[in-house]
């Protein structure tokens, strides 16, 4: 059975490899998946597509929406 999960992904992006200055932010996704594990993986993939320069992706499935 497919459910809709709210997933938050904390993303850390560095300007370049020679610089230690980073930008941190959080993206929110509503993911339709059969399990929390699938929702986690799908949100991580989507965050990587939207933020290709990201170096860290911390995924949190926060709640079941439906």
N, C-alpha and C positions, 0 to 999 in steps of 0.2 A: 504494500500500500504506500502511495506517495504522499508525503507531507510537505508543508512549507516551513522552512526553518529560517530564523533570523541568525545571521552569521556576521560577526565583526572581525575584521582583519587589521591588525596593527602593522604598519609598513614603515620600514626604515630605509631611506635612500641617501646615499652619499653623493656629493657633487662630482667627485672623481676619486681615483685611487690614491692620489698624492695628497688629498685634503681630508682632514678628520671632521669637517663640518658635515652634519647630516640633517636631513629633514625627516620628521616623524609625523605620521598621520594615521587616521583610522578610516577604513571604508566599511560601509554597511551593505550587506547583500541579503536579499530574500531568495533562498534557494529551494527549489522543489526537488526532493530526493527521497529515496526509500529508507535511508538511515542517516544517523548523525555522521557516521564515518564518510558516507558519500557526500553529504552536504559540506563537510570539512574539506574534502578533496576538491570539490567543484569550486568552492569559494577561493581556495588557494590558487587554483588554475586561473580563475577570472582575475584575481588580484595581480598575478604575474603578467597577464596580458595587458592590464591597464597600467601597471607600474613596472615596466621591463628593467628599470635601473635599480629596483629594490634589492636589498641585500638580506633583509630579514622579513619574514612574514609570520606573524603570530596569530593563529586562527582560533576564534572562540565561537562555538555554537551556543548562542545565549538563550534561545527559547524556541518552542514549537508554536508556530502561528496558526496552523490548521492541519 
